[in-house]
Amino acid sequence: MSKANRNEPKRSKSSESRTSLMEFERDFPNDAACLDYLVRTLYPTGIHCPKCQKVTKHYRNTSRPSYSCEFCGHHEHPMVGTIFQDSATSLKLWFYAMYLMASTRCGISAKQLERELGVTYKTAWRMFNKIRSLASEDPGKLSGTVEVDETYIGGRRRFGTRQEAARNWSQYKQVVAGHAQRGGKVRAVHLSDGTARRLVPLVRQYILPASTVYTDELPAYAHLKKAGYDHKRVHHAAKVYVSGDVHTNTIDGFWALLKHGLRGVYHGVSAKHLQSYLDEYSFRYNNRKDPRGIFNVMLSRVEKAPSERPC
């Protein structure tokens, strides 16, 4: 019989996972453990009592998810102002939903959350969007060597001739511009159109001047050199995809991951919610090498609204 402990499996050194299911169950066995984690995260120096005007020791109330000051009895509610506010769903289910969303490279649908959590679809959809709001981030201005490209996401014309569908193919698709810093982060932005008046200002806004910018042969990027960038092209139309160090394979790899996920997990995405999906995939890509793991990074982003932020 193997001497290995079945309840403590060893993770491979090459594994990207930082939290296994057993580790999740060990760290968050119930709502109380999840609430204690929130308190440690939201109040790193202790809970400040507004009546006592100082940080005091607070005791957990057994009948409600709150803590009481040892002197005046003031109640502090850790979930108020966070994504968990006004939710009747178990806090552990919230944490488990975050774990599920962070444990896959291509995401998980709200319908799958409904099946996994045992809640209604309406509840799963609300949780899905609240958790996804944690993925919104600003990676800052990119620099160094940056690959710039655009892609089109959406369906195709279902009626009319094939020639009409080919002529008006972009009418049913959404334009997404992407910037990927070599060895760094990626940014994806949903645009109303793919013209130069949309694409070029985006480069100026998000990429530092004097950076090296690699693009394909799209005419919209013709004036980047005049804007102060070291601009080089790779001619995809001529079936040239790599010319020395000049290529857009990094951002193309991100597009492949994005499209496979949208097609395989969600099947369809509306223009209204497309940016939130882009934020989720960018967040997962940008934090994939974080030693804490994506689940812990997501947990660390739970915070109170400005008006409710503890002192």
MARTINU-201658 format. One line per field, with one value per residue (C-alpha): x, y, z negated; residue in three letters. Coordinates in pm, 1 decimal, padded with zeros to 6 digits. Layout:
! MARTINU-201658
u = (X,...)
v = (Y,...)
w = (Z,...)
rest = (ala,...)
***
This chain:
! MARTINU-201658
u = (00000.0,00127.3,00273.1,00131.2,-00134.6,-00453.4,-00594.0,-00289.6,-00204.2,00120.5,00097.0,00323.6,00591.8,00461.5,00103.4,-00051.1,-00299.8,-00244.1,-00565.7,-00702.3,-01054.1,-00924.7,-00734.5,-01044.8,-01253.7,-00982.8,-00956.9,-01327.1,-01530.0,-01830.2,-01970.0,-01793.4,-01451.3,-01535.9,-01653.4,-01336.7,-01132.1,-01324.5,-01256.2,-00882.8,-00874.2,-01095.6,-00969.7,-00596.8,-00531.9,-00852.5,-01209.8,-01244.8,-01546.8,-01712.8,-01861.9,-01544.3,-01339.0,-01065.1,-00977.9,-01138.9,-01181.2,-01498.6,-01674.5,-01860.9,-02241.0,-02383.4,-02722.9,-02604.2,-02295.3,-02164.6,-01925.2,-01991.1,-01756.2,-01651.5,-01717.7,-02023.7,-02179.8,-02164.3,-02233.8,-01995.3,-02115.7,-01820.1,-02034.4,-02195.7,-02048.0,-01900.5,-02030.5,-02192.9,-02423.3,-02797.0,-02741.1,-02931.8,-02693.1,-02445.7,-02109.4,-01935.7,-02128.4,-02001.2,-01644.8,-01696.8,-01833.8,-01518.7,-01309.0,-01486.3,-01449.2,-01078.3,-00996.1,-01050.8,-00855.7,-01163.0,-01417.4,-01743.5,-02096.2,-02369.7,-02572.5,-02290.7,-02272.9,-02644.3,-02584.9,-02276.3,-02418.9,-02777.2,-02924.7,-03164.6,-03033.1,-03124.6,-02909.2,-02623.6,-02631.8,-02618.9,-02328.2,-02158.2,-02164.4,-02073.6,-01768.2,-01670.1,-01665.0,-01357.7,-01173.4,-01189.2,-00840.4,-00617.0,-00278.3,-00138.9,00043.3,00233.4,00592.9,00889.3,00780.1,00403.7,00202.2,-00110.8,-00388.3,-00763.8,-01016.5,-01386.0,-01625.0,-01981.9,-02210.9,-02264.3,-02545.4,-02797.6,-03013.9,-02942.6,-02686.2,-02329.6,-02206.0,-02417.2,-02288.4,-01926.7,-01983.5,-02146.3,-01960.1,-01849.1,-02205.2,-02281.5,-01950.6,-01798.5,-01451.6,-01202.5,-00860.2,-00580.9,-00237.6,00003.0,00335.3,00602.2,00654.5,00391.7,00021.8,-00253.6,-00540.3,-00855.0,-01104.5,-01441.5,-01473.7,-01764.4,-01562.1,-01214.6,-01120.8,-00800.4,-00985.3,-01059.2,-00746.7,-00467.8,-00590.2,-00615.0,-00246.6,-00154.2,-00367.0,-00239.6,00115.6,00404.1,00580.3,00912.9,00787.9,00836.4,00500.4,00444.0,00129.3,00005.9,-00028.4,-00357.6,-00344.8,-00490.7,-00150.9,00042.9,00104.6,00232.3,00594.6,00506.8,00343.4,00681.2,00666.5,00920.0,00663.2,00729.5,00489.0,00444.8,00255.7,-00004.7,-00166.3,00156.0,00151.9,00447.8,00379.5,00727.9,01014.0,01294.9,01149.4,00860.3,00534.7,00198.0,00186.7,00143.7,-00176.8,-00292.2,-00253.8,-00471.1,-00734.6,-00738.1,-00787.0,-01063.1,-01253.7,-01228.1,-01364.8,-01650.7,-01746.2,-01703.1,-01823.7,-02067.4,-02164.9,-02272.8,-02201.3,-02402.9,-02234.9,-02369.0,-02171.1,-01873.1,-01634.9,-01694.3,-01599.7,-01286.5,-01198.0,-01237.7,-01011.2,-00754.8,-00754.6,-00698.8,-00421.6,-00246.8,-00246.1,-00174.2,00180.9,00096.4,00240.5,-00076.4,-00294.1,-00590.0,-00839.1,-00644.0,-00587.7,-00962.8,-01031.5,-00785.7,-00989.7,-01301.1,-01334.9,-01594.2,-01744.8,-01573.5,-01853.8,-01832.7,-01454.7,-01324.1,-01093.2)
v = (00000.0,00345.8,00552.0,00871.9,01053.5,01033.3,01342.4,01556.8,01496.6,01650.7,01918.4,01894.1,02163.1,02247.0,02289.3,02635.9,02554.1,02707.5,02594.8,02242.7,02139.0,01977.1,02293.8,02501.6,02278.5,02294.8,02674.9,02753.5,02470.9,02693.2,03045.9,03133.7,03062.0,03271.4,03559.8,03542.7,03563.0,03874.7,04039.4,03965.2,04105.0,04411.1,04509.4,04427.5,04653.0,04565.0,04694.4,05066.3,05142.3,05474.2,05514.8,05446.4,05632.9,05370.3,05016.9,04782.4,04409.2,04282.0,03954.3,03748.6,03749.0,03399.8,03501.4,03720.0,03775.0,04069.0,04158.5,04357.0,04599.6,04472.7,04814.9,04974.2,04681.1,04857.1,04610.3,04596.2,04413.2,04300.5,04211.8,04556.9,04747.2,04436.2,04217.6,03997.4,04269.5,04192.6,03835.9,03551.5,03299.5,03122.2,03300.3,02968.9,02930.0,03273.2,03166.8,02836.7,03021.5,03235.7,02920.9,02764.3,03077.0,03101.8,02734.3,02718.2,02882.9,02938.9,03043.6,02892.4,02988.4,03110.1,02802.9,02578.4,02778.2,02714.0,02339.8,02339.3,02560.0,02437.0,02787.4,02943.7,03075.4,03429.4,03394.6,03234.0,03513.4,03781.1,03608.6,03558.6,03930.8,04045.8,03818.2,03918.0,04283.4,04190.7,04111.9,04468.1,04615.5,04879.8,04727.6,05076.8,05200.5,04934.5,04985.5,04803.2,04577.5,04579.5,04380.6,04555.4,04380.2,04375.1,04097.4,04055.8,03869.3,03775.4,03575.5,03570.2,03662.1,03378.5,03492.5,03595.5,03468.9,03372.3,03672.2,03909.0,03746.4,03787.4,04149.7,04248.1,04012.8,04288.7,04415.7,04138.1,04141.9,04348.7,04502.3,04432.1,04597.9,04428.8,04533.1,04270.5,04362.9,04100.6,03926.5,04151.6,04216.0,04231.5,04476.0,04419.1,04695.5,04671.6,04940.4,05067.2,05031.1,04939.9,05263.7,05461.9,05725.1,05455.6,05237.8,05498.0,05709.9,05386.0,05315.6,05667.3,05633.7,05297.3,05261.5,05484.6,05683.2,05548.9,05192.9,04933.6,04852.0,04550.2,04531.2,04367.8,04556.7,04731.5,05085.0,05238.2,05202.0,05381.9,05696.7,05533.1,05612.6,05983.3,05955.4,05863.8,05483.7,05244.9,05082.9,04758.5,04543.8,04180.0,04112.2,03846.7,03892.9,03766.2,03471.5,03613.3,03565.8,03603.2,03823.6,03803.4,03939.9,04104.7,03914.7,03937.1,03579.8,03682.5,03877.8,03619.0,03351.6,03557.6,03595.2,03216.8,03161.8,03425.0,03293.1,02927.9,03022.1,03235.3,02973.0,02667.0,02793.6,03076.8,03000.2,03360.6,03702.7,04021.3,04351.2,04495.9,04253.6,04191.8,04422.8,04238.9,03910.9,04075.9,04198.5,03847.0,03686.2,03965.7,03930.4,03555.9,03599.6,03882.3,03699.4,03347.6,03356.8,03520.3,03295.2,03340.1,03182.1,03341.1,03238.2,03416.7,03718.3,03737.5,03704.9,03984.9,04218.5,04195.2,04533.7,04765.8,05050.7,05386.2,05503.3,05181.4,05138.7,05081.6,05334.3)
w = (00000.0,00086.3,-00196.1,-00046.8,-00248.5,-00044.6,-00219.1,-00136.6,00229.6,00350.4,00616.7,00918.3,00945.8,01291.6,01169.7,01197.9,00923.0,00580.3,00409.0,00444.4,00347.8,00027.8,-00061.4,00002.3,-00224.5,-00492.2,-00484.6,-00439.1,-00596.5,-00683.0,-00682.6,-01007.8,-00858.8,-00550.1,-00768.9,-00980.7,-00660.5,-00555.7,-00890.6,-00868.9,-00514.2,-00554.3,-00900.7,-00901.5,-01204.7,-01389.0,-01382.4,-01453.7,-01671.2,-01571.4,-01920.6,-02115.4,-01851.4,-01858.5,-01754.4,-02004.4,-02041.5,-01877.7,-01951.6,-01694.8,-01729.6,-01712.7,-01570.8,-01283.3,-01063.8,-01264.7,-01546.2,-01865.1,-02038.9,-02384.0,-02540.7,-02381.8,-02193.8,-01855.7,-01574.1,-01278.0,-00965.8,-00750.5,-00447.9,-00420.9,-00126.9,00035.1,00317.0,00050.6,-00085.4,-00097.1,00019.0,-00143.2,00011.3,-00214.1,-00231.9,-00173.2,00154.2,00257.3,00182.9,00363.2,00668.4,00670.1,00641.7,00941.0,01153.9,01066.2,01117.3,01492.2,01773.0,01990.8,01729.0,01612.6,01712.9,01481.1,01579.5,01459.3,01134.9,01091.8,01117.1,00893.2,00616.2,00615.6,00644.8,00893.4,01223.6,01119.0,00807.0,01001.0,01261.4,00989.7,00814.9,01150.5,01231.7,00881.0,00873.8,01226.5,01116.4,00908.3,01231.5,01360.2,01340.2,01491.8,01581.3,01631.7,01938.8,02127.0,02237.6,02388.2,02673.6,02720.5,02972.4,03100.3,03286.7,03325.1,03363.4,03435.7,03208.8,03287.6,03512.1,03884.5,04121.0,04117.9,04410.6,04767.6,05014.7,04931.4,05128.6,04917.0,04598.9,04713.7,04813.9,04482.3,04247.2,04006.8,03959.9,03710.5,03523.2,03241.7,03266.7,02986.5,02972.7,02781.8,02651.2,02516.1,02357.8,02415.5,02081.5,01924.3,01919.7,02176.8,02224.4,02432.7,02512.0,02684.9,02956.1,03161.7,03483.2,03605.7,03778.9,03727.3,03523.6,03264.4,03277.7,03285.4,02988.1,02792.4,02856.9,02745.1,02432.7,02312.5,02449.8,02345.0,02620.1,02749.6,02698.7,02971.3,03127.3,03351.0,03564.1,03879.9,04208.4,04117.5,04270.3,03952.1,03781.8,04056.3,03847.0,03526.8,03616.8,03640.6,03297.3,03143.4,03149.4,03297.1,03524.8,03714.3,03915.1,04002.8,04325.9,04256.1,04598.1,04756.1,04513.2,04322.6,03951.0,03801.8,03918.6,03665.0,03341.3,03522.7,03472.2,03299.4,03174.3,02809.7,02863.7,03119.6,02850.9,02618.2,02891.3,02937.4,02563.4,02554.4,02854.7,02754.2,02412.2,02542.9,02799.6,02579.9,02241.0,02307.4,02670.7,02721.6,02570.0,02613.9,02698.9,02372.1,02154.1,02384.2,02196.0,01867.3,02039.0,02179.4,01829.5,01688.0,01947.5,01918.0,01538.1,01558.9,01816.6,01630.1,01295.8,01419.0,01279.0,00946.3,00671.2,00464.4,00731.4,00910.6,00639.5,00366.4,00590.2,00645.3,00271.5,00197.5,00419.1,00204.3,00036.9,-00106.2,00091.7,00021.3,-00207.4,-00408.4,-00411.7,-00766.2,-00924.9)
rest = (met,ser,lys,ala,asn,arg,asn,glu,pro,lys,arg,ser,lys,ser,ser,glu,ser,arg,thr,ser,leu,met,glu,phe,glu,arg,asp,phe,pro,asn,asp,ala,ala,cys,leu,asp,tyr,leu,val,arg,thr,leu,tyr,pro,thr,gly,ile,his,cys,pro,lys,cys,gln,lys,val,thr,lys,his,tyr,arg,asn,thr,ser,arg,pro,ser,tyr,ser,cys,glu,phe,cys,gly,his,his,glu,his,pro,met,val,gly,thr,ile,phe,gln,asp,ser,ala,thr,ser,leu,lys,leu,trp,phe,tyr,ala,met,tyr,leu,met,ala,ser,thr,arg,cys,gly,ile,ser,ala,lys,gln,leu,glu,arg,glu,leu,gly,val,thr,tyr,lys,thr,ala,trp,arg,met,phe,asn,lys,ile,arg,ser,leu,ala,ser,glu,asp,pro,gly,lys,leu,ser,gly,thr,val,glu,val,asp,glu,thr,tyr,ile,gly,gly,arg,arg,arg,phe,gly,thr,arg,gln,glu,ala,ala,arg,asn,trp,ser,gln,tyr,lys,gln,val,val,ala,gly,his,ala,gln,arg,gly,gly,lys,val,arg,ala,val,his,leu,ser,asp,gly,thr,ala,arg,arg,leu,val,pro,leu,val,arg,gln,tyr,ile,leu,pro,ala,ser,thr,val,tyr,thr,asp,glu,leu,pro,ala,tyr,ala,his,leu,lys,lys,ala,gly,tyr,asp,his,lys,arg,val,his,his,ala,ala,lys,val,tyr,val,ser,gly,asp,val,his,thr,asn,thr,ile,asp,gly,phe,trp,ala,leu,leu,lys,his,gly,leu,arg,gly,val,tyr,his,gly,val,ser,ala,lys,his,leu,gln,ser,tyr,leu,asp,glu,tyr,ser,phe,arg,tyr,asn,asn,arg,lys,asp,pro,arg,gly,ile,phe,asn,val,met,leu,ser,arg,val,glu,lys,ala,pro,ser,glu,arg,pro,cys)
***
